[in-house]
Amino acid sequence: MSDLISGLDARMILDSRGVPTIEVDCYVDGALLGRAAVPSGASTGAHEAVELRDGEENRWLGKGVDNAVINVVENIQEAIVGMPVDAQKEIDEILIELDGTANKSDLGANSILGASLACLHAGAAVHELPLWRYIGGVQGGLMPVPMLNILNGGAHASSNVDIQEFMVVPHGFDRFEDSLRAGVECYHSLKSALKADGLLSGIGDEGGFAPNLPSNEDGLKYIVKAIEGAGYSTEEIGIALDVASTEFHSPEGYTFDGKKMNGEELADIYSNWLDEYPLLSIEDAFGEDDWQSWTSFMQEDGDRVQLVGDDLFVTQSERLAQGIESAAANAILVKVNQVGTVTETLETMAMAEEAGFNRVISHRSGETEDTTIADLAVGTRAGQIKTGAPARSDRTAKYNQLLRISEEIEDFAHPF
């Protein structure tokens, strides 16, 4: 067996929102050894790598991926057939060069990432290793603390809540299984609390409940009620927010709880919440280019909260380097499709680790049954993962994969 790539295939499949995405197969010596599906976001940063859509309004509402599929089976396949499948860095460098744009807009980040991930899976298969171990090598794996998005708002829900994600963070445990169980029990506790108050409605894109609430702060109150209602203390389980503030930011400032305000006023709200609630982590507290608000808040409160850049960094080393130099945050959210290749993702994560940043592996709102990010979180020893509520199989697939991996790994992260 030569372990050389003999072919790629690709197809359109549907993601969790019923939107087309791309799935890629990697063949080694004629055998199918790697398969990966590409996620897609609803709340996307302006600086992300660009996914390729067909744009035909009469087919899939313009969201088709036929051209992305063609790019894989014609252009990308021709470029990497014959390469060793475990030469991940060299494969990804060829894909980047083949596209030739700064944001992967020619071939499409979805085409490129699908090929990159499929080769990663095939490489693990060739070496007969679990994916997490193939990624992590000799350093071994670390089970991450799950951040379960149990109340959805913003672009992920049809409600009046501005904040996109209210998450429980079951960090005060010694085993992943116990941590996940506590988070799941909080999810069911929240359901009971919302039902008792006549607020139980539908769920959002990521499986969390999506009620209309009097204010954003009421979301925090309900999360505390869910934690305590499940029989836990806020010393064991904290709260994380994905504010996704770019979604309500404009040149005139921020519109939050129906009020216009500037970054300093929004920061004051967060500071008060840090005083009142077991708030451990805030993601995208400010707009993706509002660097002044980020750095000011870090100076004031960065020593008592994990401040996570998602739209701010978009998993890209150039943006992260700027954030490190300006001390704009102390953690990075990692989404493989924001940058478009496995190698670039790992390089950005290495830069973050060297700078002392926490690293949070993340899903997207448009997901599939693909579980790559579970293995990525363990293999890179990231320490944290957010992959939605314990509902909808596109989310539970990741948690179930982590449960399988936890049978081999006892080490559990304690980032807080």
Steps between C-alpha positions, in 0.01 A plus 500: 500500500650831388279729713460739207182693424336331203192717472245737651126501464246754621127545528239736632338407831270697730607665822292534817312803364403327177763695306734329251856436602781290360629157601834373369640145476871422485621179335839346574623228267145469372338455843270754664683592822390854584170688495417844636209744485539877519300716745362848433420799720201735518678765706820537299792737536588735216859374503421128467608288207224502238287196424398453137127504424340465156277806536215362287191631676273240336708213644556456873420870547840586360680280754595213269853359503525341155798718407674412824452131423641550150803678643579197717455230239677691226747762623593382850508130417738558211732705723544249782458154347824308550598682818558313828172532687676572829688800357232730641703820500616453141147411387357811659775720356412375151130571560578854615727562200246349260233742623734798492280746692533640851153378604469179293228656288608339173462130576295571811597434861238225513665312210847543646405409855305194389809368322732591788283326759439192285877459462541539877256215561666285235842563654374379836356190335827422320686512831222304673463769765195665653465846350569677831828311544604561138445873556667515840790263458713409798360770729183296555148629531312712750123491547352849464251678721173517301324834459135412439291764326166444673333836426521644148446855377637736237550367149444143623140550613177680417473681831553846645820400683813674370759266650555206270598230749454446873715200594549294812862411573523193729865550596505379860523129426777244462361299207358601165203267541399664829547846354281421199234341719482814715464718191226281357312505830516881494348495152201301623477718810481810279222339299299449819560856618396651168194278480393600851512866394316445172812578296571162344491542123722366226874439489770687314746388234726343761233319701462745788165637608405829335251693717412866480627666818451844658875569480831332422579487872197279550685237299770497767240470773344199331837331457571540872153364575572202270831426672354513848183319392715211377653472846836663429676806633639787299841402634477179295326640194557847362362698208648592163352746253540540128374855464571508124492878529600559139140406420367808684794734439498781245707815441264673743575254780318206657126434530454280806175438685345755265738776610775677307837498676872519441765239578575646843137482604474141377816417695341641815212255460744210475691623806180510703412149386843377608418633846155339513524167315740201471614627162820328387526581131378766257541446126482781245418759765560775244493545125755327280690823428430690822854441627485791745209351694670160511828633636331731752285220639801268521684762705205540736365145535727261311636361826160365605341370180596298194460745213468302177555632150294332228407754232796700631755232405312264261762230571757689294854559618525855365195616696612308808847658487337842507289395798802368688701816437215728612391275791145502365394159638631199690336216306421402143207311352613243244281423198670307224283643224592858590851445368448203267775243561610270779857634494400865536267408785778321687746785437255754642439280803874466558542878487217542751648244737843662484341835591325346800155522343230246583368311197136406448414259217163586347228368273296719262126558502475301176641160596493139381558162659876552448686474833846625404497787750460257792825330406663836427417627850647189664805462277609863527434503877298817447318460831159632394238421236169659414273296280145595587226363719459130578228490235493438123722222373733746326597621850477178700719322243794704629419433864460130427838490329654668804340235721659229287840669518466543878510120532868529404591830666451591864675838503241777521570869450457760775525837322312695769 
